[in-house]
């Protein structure tokens, strides 16, 4: 197992374990986080555990033209019951992602140190959020790391039905306008699959990641 020290470097993702672990240790400094995402790596660990860096194979992604919007979801969007903003309340979004109750999970991997680290990335322009409002109340959203041609989604939340889907669809539509290559969703879950996400080989993901935005 690769153990990171103070030097800000990562081993190649080809050396990841079968579970997708690339390394442990290091810190959550902006410089290390930025290098991680540019290298196809992200942190994922629980409070009290060492920082663990992942690059899973396969990788869950959304090719933007493959977004699935159901008829019922289109009806919700057409009713304009939600207001969507971009990057207006990053801390509110990530804090809600930390606190929201999730089925089958006892806790959260979004530690307080994680929140401060990603808020710093947001201040630097690397991490961004989508907010969904209803009657001036933040009811849904998502956040992730923006690489300029790939958006690396981290987490989303919803306090009322469908609000996180509204955030997801709004993000995808904006990424399409800006000619992004794909939305990185990291690991499989059935909710993401229902929105059109699918798994690809890590090698394919890395080849797309390493192509600069035109």
N, C-alpha and C positions, 0 to 999 in steps of 0.2 A: 504494500500500500504506500503510495506516495504521500509524504507528510510535508506540507508547505512550511517554510520558515519566513523570515522577514523579506527576502527578495520577492519581488512581484513577478512571478513566472508561473506557468502551468505546464504540466506534461501534456503530450499529445493525447487526443481523445481516443486514439486507436488502442491505447494501453488501459482503457477503462475496464473495470471488472464486469462480469456478466450481468450484474444488476445495473451497471452504468456509472459506478463511482469512479471518478478520476483521481481525487485526492482528498485529504482532510487537513484541517488546520488553517493557518494563515489568519486573515482578518477580513473585515467588511469595508475596507477603505474604498473610496470612490475609484481610485486607480486600479485596485484589484478587481472590483466588480465590473468595471468597464472592460478590462482585459478578458475577464471570464466570458462575458457575453459575446465579445468579438471572436472568442475562441470556441464558441459552441458549448459553453459550460455555464451552469447556474448553481447557486447554493440552495440547499434544501436540508433542513435539520430541525430538530425540536429543541426547546429550551433545556439547557443542561447538557446537551450533547455537543461534541466538537463540531465545528463548521465542516460540512460535508459538501463536496463539489461534484456535480453530476453532468453526464452527457449520455443520456439513455439511447439504446438502440433496440427497437426502432424509435423514431421521434414523431410525436403527434403534431401535425401542422394543418393549416388551412391555406390551400391555394385559393386566392381571393374570389376567383370566378366560380368556385364550387360552393359558395355560401348557400345554405338552404334556409329559406324563410317560409314558414308554413302559412297556409291561408289564414289561420286564426291570428298568427303574428302580424301578418300584413294588415288585418283588420284593426288590430291594436295600434299599429303605427299610423294608420290613416285617421284614427280618431284624435290624434295629437293630444293625448292625455298626459304625456311626459314632455319635459324640456330637457334637452341634451346639451351639455357644455364640455369643452375640452380643456383640461389642465387648469381648472379654476379652483379646485379644492383637493389637492393631492393627499394631504394629510388626512382629511376626512374620509377619503376613499380607502386608503390603506388601513386606517384604524378600524373602519367598519369591516374590512376583509379579515382583520385579526379577531374581531369580537363576534362575528356572525356564527351561529350554531350550524354545524354541518352534519348531516346524517352519517352515522358510522364513525364519527371522529370524536375523541374525548377532548382534544385540545386543538391548538393551532401551531403551525410551523412559523408563523409570522411573529417573531419575538420582538420585544421592545427595541433591541439593538438593530434588528432588521428594519423596523420602522424608521429609526433615525438615519440609518445608512441609505435607504432609498429616498427619504426626504432630502438628503444631501445630494443624491443623484438628480433629483427633481430640480433642485436649485441650480445645478450645473447644466440642466437642459437634457440630460440623458434619460431620465425616467419621466413618464407622462401618465396622465389619468384621463378617464372619461367619466363624467358625472351625469346621473339621471335624477331629475327633480320632479316632484309632484307637489304643487301648492307651496313652492319654496322650501320643501323638505327634501334632503338627500335620501333617496330611496333605493339607489342602485349605482353600480359603477364598476370599473376595473382599472388596473394599472399594469404597467410593464416598462420594459426598457426599449428605447427607440434607437435602432442602429442605422437608420437612414434608408435602408432598402428592405429590412426585416424588422417587424415589431415583435418583441419577445414578451408575450403575455405572461403575467405572474399570478394574478388572482382576481376574482370578481365577487361581488356580493349583491344581494337583493333583499330588501326588507318587505317588499310586496311582490306579488307574482309578476313575472316577465320583465322586471326592471333591468336585471342583468343582461337579458337577451337584447333589450333595446340598446344598452351600452355596446354590446358586442357587434350588433349589426351596424350601429353608427360608426364604430371604429373601422370595420371592414370597408364600409362605403368611403370613408375618408382615405384609407390606405390605397384603395383602388384609384381614387382621383389623383393621388400623389405618386402613382406608378410603383408601389412597393411590390416586392417579389412574393412575399407570403407573410402569414401570421404564425409565429411559433407558439404552440400550445404545450410543448414539453412532453407530457405523458398522457396516455389514453384515459379517457373516461367517457361513458355513454352519452352524457349531456353534450359534450363537445362533438361527438360523432353525429348526434342528431342535427347539429348545425352545419355539417358538411366537412368537418375535420377528419383527417385520416392519417394513418401511420406510414412513414417512409423510412427507408434505410438511413442510418446516420451518415453514411458516405454521401448520399444524395443531398441530405440537409447541409452538410459541410460544403459541398460544391456550390450550392446556392448562396450560402453564407459568405463564401470567399469571393463572390463576384461583386465588385463595387457597383454602387448605384450609378446608372448611366445618366 
